[in-house]
Amino acid sequence: MLGTWPWPTLSFDPVALNYFAYNFIKIHRTLRTSPSMAVGVTDRQWSVEDFIALWESCEQRRAERVA
């Protein structure tokens, strides 16, 4: 079926993950920093480990709200 979500059991959006990595983790050649640092959204370069820690804390809070 066209237009259906291919991963119904996932609790995250793969497109959102890509945007986060592009804007917070990836260092761009022309900017020589991440776009989020270039515009002042964050004051440090994020790593994949930082992202995973953020994700785990969000999942933990979500589980606490459900329980």
C-alpha angles and dihedrals in degrees: 000000000000118000099024124126107258096207108046095168098054117105094206139058114244091207091056090051090053092050091050093050092046094050103034109023109030118082109219120220097225095044095037086216138052118288091242091058092044092059096038101251091128134015098215141049111259122221131204088255090056090051093049091050090051091048093049092050091051091049091049092051090048091052091049091053092051094047 
